[in-house]
Structures are given as structure tokens and as C-alpha cells.
Amino acid sequence: MYHIEEGIELISQKFLALWKYELFPIANNQITVSNICIFILLLLFGIKYSERLSRFVNNFISHRLKGNNTSASILSKLIIYSIRILYIIIAMSLANIPMGSLAILGGALAFGLGFGTQTLITNFISGIIIMIEQPIKEGDIIEIKGVIGKVKTIGIRCIILKTTTNHSILIPSSEIILNNVTNWTLDNDIVKYQVEITFPSSETKLNPESLMDKLKTSIGKLDFIIPNEEANVFLTKVDNNGLTFYIRFNIDIKKNSDFEYIKNNLNIALYSQLKNYNIVLNHLDCTKI
């Protein structure tokens, strides 16, 4: 019995010595194994309940800011990040880890990661600028470096863009700040389209007004045209090549942001309809403006 008690006491002493073992000094304080273990346990606890907290904050803010999804998303993200930072500070305090270690850790990361840290900080600051100024919002249709898509999520580090081919692209926040970005839906969802069409000289015997009516009829049958809005047709040039018209009409880009689909249907509709009228085309060009 005596040997068992002696063994338990020896194990306890060894464990206590390991628990209090000094690893390294920070800001004139010795960091022990116990400090690290307590801090890790607190972090694991925070990670476990972080997702629940995020959902609660999102639901609460969304309920308070009904109809303003972008502001609700921005505010909830800022609150969640602030809570996480505060929790880390509290966890360090409970684990008796001095705050000076944050400065040392930050300096070590900056030295060790170099440009990687600089890029991360640039994206972080750019993300905050985007969230505050809101040049783009969730659900907007934007174009950057030739890529067009709908903004799915705006985060601190990056935004997620869903393209017309159903791909999700992660774009660093700094790319939005530093590059030219076309926001097709910044003011409204209406986009003007322009079609240039030229009829050969052999068709100039036709009345221009008659040609304009036929063009309006052809455009009006397309499903992506805004209902009850008639297309505008202009005769812009008369020369040896024939008659050149511009057709302008509006579409709701939120309902159809696939420009290639629109161009394809425009070309088919105009070509087929005018062929039914026995009218020959010299030139047909569909461009967005």
C-alpha cells in the first residue's frame, strides 16, 4: 500500500513539474506548459461554438435590418471579427499569457512571411474599404478583367463571384480596389443594348420607315426585352454600302446576365425574321453599351 501511495505521489510531482515547466520568456514573463495548454483548450472551446455564434449574429442582424442584406452582412461580419479578437485577448488573459506576445508574434510573422503578410494585410484593409464604401453589393452583376458574374459573398479577404458558367471565382479584395470594375447594377438593373445592322443598296428601294418597323417587330419578340418598352431604331448612315441602322433596347440584367446568350438570340432572331421578309443583310453586329 505504501509503494502505491509513493508511486502516485511521484507521478503527481512529475506531472506538476511538467505542468509548470518554463518554455520561453515573453515580456519578462516565463511561458509555461500550463499557459499553452489552457490557451489551446480555450481556443478549441471558442472554435466549437464560433459557428453557432456566427449564425446567431447573422440572424439577429438580418432580422433588425430587413430589406438591406448587404449592410446586414457587413455589420454581422465586423461584429463577429470583433468578438473573435476580443475572445482571443480574454483567452490569453485567462491563460496568463502577456499581451506583449501579440506584438512579438506579429513581428515574427511579418519577418517570416514578408510579402505574404503584406498581401494579406492589403486584402484585409481593401475588404474593410469595400464593406464601408459599398461600391459593390451582394447580388450585383460586375465585370472585372473580362470576367462577368454575380457577387455571391463579400468577405474581408476576398469576394466570391458566380459566373454565367456556374463557376465560383475568389477575387482578392485588393483586386477590386486596384482594377477597373464595371458594376452593371450599381444604380439600377437596366442595361442598354445596341445593335448595328446594314442593309445592302439593293434593299434601299424599301421604305426606311418600313425597315424600322420590321426591326422593332423582330426585337420585340425576344424574351429578355423589358416588357412594354419599345426598342428605338435610328437610321444613322446612308452611303454606297446601303442603309445602316442602330437598334437600342433595354434588358433587365438581373434576369439574364449571360451576354453571349443575348448576342446569340439577337443574331438568330434578326437574321431569321428578316429572311422571312426576303430582306438581305450586309452587316449585323451586336454589342453591349
C-alpha positions as CSV (number, residue, x, y, z in Angstrom):
1,M,0.0,0.0,0.0
2,Y,2.9,2.3,0.9
3,H,4.5,1.7,-2.5
4,I,1.3,2.6,-4.3
5,E,0.9,5.9,-2.5
6,E,4.6,6.6,-3.1
7,G,4.1,5.9,-6.8
8,I,1.0,8.2,-7.1
9,E,2.9,10.9,-5.3
10,L,5.9,10.6,-7.7
11,I,3.6,10.7,-10.7
12,S,1.9,13.8,-9.3
13,Q,5.2,15.5,-8.8
14,K,6.4,14.7,-12.3
15,F,3.1,15.9,-13.8
16,L,3.2,19.1,-11.7
17,A,6.8,19.7,-12.8
18,L,5.9,19.3,-16.4
19,W,2.8,21.5,-16.0
20,K,5.0,24.3,-14.6
21,Y,7.8,23.7,-17.0
22,E,9.1,27.0,-18.4
23,L,9.2,27.0,-22.2
24,F,10.4,30.6,-23.1
25,P,10.2,34.1,-21.8
26,I,7.9,36.8,-23.3
27,A,7.9,40.4,-22.0
28,N,9.8,39.4,-18.8
29,N,7.3,36.6,-18.1
30,Q,8.0,32.9,-18.4
31,I,5.5,31.0,-20.6
32,T,4.9,27.5,-19.1
33,V,3.3,24.4,-20.5
34,S,0.2,25.1,-18.4
35,N,-0.2,28.6,-20.1
36,I,-0.1,27.0,-23.6
37,C,-2.4,24.1,-22.7
38,I,-5.0,26.4,-21.1
39,F,-4.9,28.7,-24.1
40,I,-5.3,25.8,-26.6
41,L,-8.2,24.4,-24.6
42,L,-9.9,27.9,-24.6
43,L,-9.3,28.2,-28.3
44,L,-10.8,24.8,-29.0
45,F,-13.8,25.8,-27.0
46,G,-14.2,29.1,-28.9
47,I,-13.8,27.3,-32.3
48,K,-16.5,24.8,-31.3
49,Y,-19.1,27.5,-30.5
50,S,-17.9,30.1,-33.1
51,E,-20.2,28.7,-35.8
52,R,-23.2,28.9,-33.6
53,L,-22.4,32.4,-32.6
54,S,-21.9,33.4,-36.2
55,R,-25.4,32.1,-37.1
56,F,-27.0,33.8,-34.2
57,V,-25.4,37.2,-35.0
58,N,-26.3,36.8,-38.7
59,N,-29.9,36.0,-37.9
60,F,-30.2,38.8,-35.3
61,I,-28.7,41.5,-37.6
62,S,-30.7,40.3,-40.7
63,H,-33.9,40.5,-38.6
64,R,-33.1,44.0,-37.5
65,L,-32.0,45.3,-40.9
66,K,-34.8,43.7,-43.1
67,G,-34.5,44.6,-46.8
68,N,-30.8,45.6,-46.5
69,N,-29.0,42.3,-46.9
70,T,-25.6,43.9,-47.8
71,S,-25.5,46.2,-44.7
72,A,-26.6,43.3,-42.6
73,S,-23.9,41.0,-44.0
74,I,-21.2,43.7,-43.5
75,L,-22.3,44.6,-39.9
76,S,-22.5,40.9,-38.9
77,K,-19.0,40.2,-40.2
78,L,-17.5,43.1,-38.4
79,I,-19.2,42.1,-35.2
80,I,-18.1,38.5,-35.5
81,Y,-14.5,39.5,-36.2
82,S,-14.5,41.9,-33.2
83,I,-15.9,39.2,-30.9
84,R,-13.2,36.7,-32.1
85,I,-10.4,39.2,-31.5
86,L,-11.9,40.0,-28.0
87,Y,-12.2,36.3,-27.2
88,I,-8.5,35.7,-28.1
89,I,-7.5,38.5,-25.8
90,I,-9.6,37.1,-23.0
91,A,-8.3,33.6,-23.6
92,M,-4.7,35.0,-23.4
93,S,-5.6,36.8,-20.1
94,L,-7.1,33.6,-18.6
95,A,-4.1,31.6,-19.6
96,N,-1.7,34.3,-18.1
97,I,-0.1,34.9,-21.5
98,P,1.1,38.6,-21.6
99,M,-0.3,40.9,-24.3
100,G,3.2,41.8,-25.4
101,S,3.4,38.4,-27.1
102,L,1.0,39.7,-29.7
103,A,3.5,42.3,-30.8
104,I,6.3,39.8,-30.8
105,L,4.2,37.3,-32.7
106,G,3.2,40.0,-35.2
107,G,6.8,41.0,-35.8
108,A,7.9,37.4,-36.2
109,L,5.1,36.8,-38.8
110,A,6.0,40.0,-40.7
111,F,9.7,39.0,-40.8
112,G,9.0,35.3,-41.6
113,L,6.3,35.7,-44.2
114,G,7.4,39.0,-45.8
115,F,5.3,39.9,-48.8
116,G,2.8,37.2,-47.9
117,T,1.8,39.1,-44.8
118,Q,1.8,42.4,-46.7
119,T,-0.6,41.0,-49.3
120,L,-2.8,39.6,-46.5
121,I,-2.9,43.0,-44.8
122,T,-3.6,44.8,-48.1
123,N,-6.6,42.5,-48.8
124,F,-7.9,42.9,-45.3
125,I,-7.8,46.7,-45.5
126,S,-9.3,46.6,-49.0
127,G,-12.1,44.4,-47.7
128,I,-12.9,46.9,-45.0
129,I,-13.0,49.7,-47.5
130,I,-15.3,47.8,-49.8
131,M,-17.6,47.0,-46.9
132,I,-17.8,50.7,-45.8
133,E,-18.0,52.4,-49.2
134,Q,-20.1,49.6,-50.8
135,P,-19.0,50.2,-54.5
136,I,-20.4,46.6,-54.9
137,K,-23.1,44.7,-53.0
138,E,-24.1,41.1,-52.8
139,G,-26.2,40.3,-55.8
140,D,-24.6,42.9,-58.1
141,I,-23.5,41.9,-61.6
142,I,-19.9,43.1,-62.1
143,E,-17.2,42.7,-64.7
144,I,-13.5,42.6,-63.8
145,K,-10.7,41.7,-66.2
146,G,-13.2,40.3,-68.7
147,V,-15.0,38.1,-66.2
148,I,-18.7,38.7,-65.6
149,G,-20.7,37.3,-62.8
150,K,-22.9,37.9,-59.8
151,V,-21.4,38.8,-56.4
152,K,-22.2,35.9,-54.1
153,T,-20.4,36.9,-51.0
154,I,-18.4,39.9,-49.8
155,G,-15.7,38.9,-47.2
156,I,-12.9,40.7,-45.6
157,R,-10.2,38.9,-47.6
158,C,-12.0,38.3,-50.9
159,I,-15.3,38.3,-52.7
160,I,-16.9,35.3,-54.4
161,L,-18.1,35.8,-57.9
162,K,-20.5,33.3,-59.5
163,T,-20.1,33.4,-63.3
164,T,-22.6,32.6,-66.0
165,T,-21.0,29.2,-66.4
166,N,-21.9,28.5,-62.7
167,H,-18.3,28.7,-61.6
168,S,-17.4,30.4,-58.3
169,I,-14.3,32.6,-58.5
170,L,-12.5,34.0,-55.5
171,I,-11.3,37.6,-56.2
172,P,-8.9,39.2,-53.6
173,S,-10.4,42.4,-52.2
174,S,-7.3,44.4,-53.4
175,E,-8.1,43.4,-57.0
176,I,-11.5,45.2,-56.7
177,I,-9.8,48.4,-55.3
178,L,-6.8,48.5,-57.7
179,N,-8.5,47.5,-61.0
180,N,-11.3,48.9,-63.2
181,V,-14.5,47.2,-62.2
182,T,-17.8,47.6,-64.1
183,N,-20.8,47.4,-61.9
184,W,-23.7,46.8,-64.2
185,T,-26.3,47.1,-61.4
186,L,-24.8,49.9,-59.3
187,D,-27.7,52.4,-60.0
188,N,-30.3,50.0,-61.4
189,D,-30.7,46.7,-63.1
190,I,-31.4,48.2,-66.6
191,V,-28.7,47.8,-69.3
192,K,-28.9,49.4,-72.8
193,Y,-28.0,47.2,-75.7
194,Q,-27.1,48.4,-79.2
195,V,-27.3,46.5,-82.5
196,E,-25.8,47.9,-85.7
197,I,-27.4,46.5,-88.9
198,T,-26.7,47.4,-92.5
199,F,-28.9,46.6,-95.5
200,P,-27.3,46.5,-99.0
201,S,-28.0,49.0,-101.7
202,S,-30.3,46.5,-103.4
203,E,-32.7,46.9,-100.4
204,T,-32.7,50.7,-100.4
205,K,-35.8,50.6,-102.6
206,L,-37.6,49.7,-99.4
207,N,-39.1,52.5,-97.3
208,P,-36.8,53.2,-94.3
209,E,-39.8,53.5,-92.1
210,S,-40.9,50.0,-93.2
211,L,-37.5,48.6,-92.4
212,M,-37.6,50.3,-89.0
213,D,-41.0,48.8,-88.2
214,K,-39.8,45.3,-89.2
215,L,-36.7,45.7,-86.9
216,K,-38.8,46.8,-84.0
217,T,-41.1,43.8,-84.5
218,S,-38.2,41.4,-84.6
219,I,-36.6,42.7,-81.4
220,G,-39.9,42.9,-79.6
221,K,-40.4,39.1,-79.7
222,L,-37.3,38.4,-77.7
223,D,-37.9,37.1,-74.1
224,F,-35.1,39.2,-72.4
225,I,-36.5,42.5,-73.6
226,I,-38.2,44.5,-70.8
227,P,-42.0,44.2,-71.4
228,N,-43.9,47.2,-72.6
229,E,-40.7,49.1,-73.6
230,E,-40.4,49.5,-77.4
231,A,-37.0,49.4,-79.0
232,N,-35.6,52.6,-80.5
233,V,-34.4,52.3,-84.2
234,F,-32.3,55.1,-85.8
235,L,-31.1,55.5,-89.4
236,T,-27.6,56.6,-88.9
237,K,-25.9,56.3,-92.2
238,V,-26.8,56.3,-95.9
239,D,-23.9,55.5,-98.4
240,N,-22.9,53.2,-101.3
241,N,-23.0,50.3,-98.9
242,G,-26.7,50.8,-98.2
243,L,-28.6,51.8,-95.1
244,T,-27.2,51.5,-91.6
245,F,-29.5,51.4,-88.6
246,Y,-28.8,51.3,-84.8
247,I,-31.3,49.5,-82.6
248,R,-31.4,50.3,-78.9
249,F,-33.4,48.5,-76.3
250,N,-33.3,47.8,-72.5
251,I,-32.8,44.5,-70.7
252,D,-33.0,43.5,-67.0
253,I,-29.5,42.2,-66.4
254,K,-30.5,40.6,-63.1
255,K,-32.8,38.3,-65.0
256,N,-30.3,37.5,-67.7
257,S,-26.6,38.4,-67.3
258,D,-25.3,36.0,-70.0
259,F,-24.2,38.4,-72.7
260,E,-23.3,35.6,-75.1
261,Y,-26.8,34.2,-74.8
262,I,-28.3,37.6,-75.6
263,K,-26.0,38.1,-78.6
264,N,-26.8,34.7,-79.9
265,N,-30.5,35.1,-79.7
266,L,-30.3,38.6,-81.2
267,N,-28.4,37.4,-84.2
268,I,-30.7,34.4,-84.8
269,A,-33.9,36.5,-84.3
270,L,-32.9,39.3,-86.6
271,Y,-31.4,37.1,-89.3
272,S,-34.4,34.7,-89.3
273,Q,-37.1,37.3,-89.2
274,L,-35.6,39.5,-91.9
275,K,-35.0,36.4,-94.1
276,N,-38.8,35.7,-93.8
277,Y,-39.3,39.2,-95.2
278,N,-36.9,38.3,-98.1
279,I,-34.6,41.1,-96.9
280,V,-30.8,40.6,-97.4
281,L,-28.3,41.7,-94.7
282,N,-24.8,43.2,-95.4
283,H,-23.7,43.5,-91.8
284,L,-25.0,42.6,-88.3
285,D,-23.2,43.4,-85.1
286,C,-24.5,43.0,-81.6
287,T,-22.5,44.9,-78.9
288,K,-23.4,45.9,-75.4
289,I,-23.1,49.6,-74.3
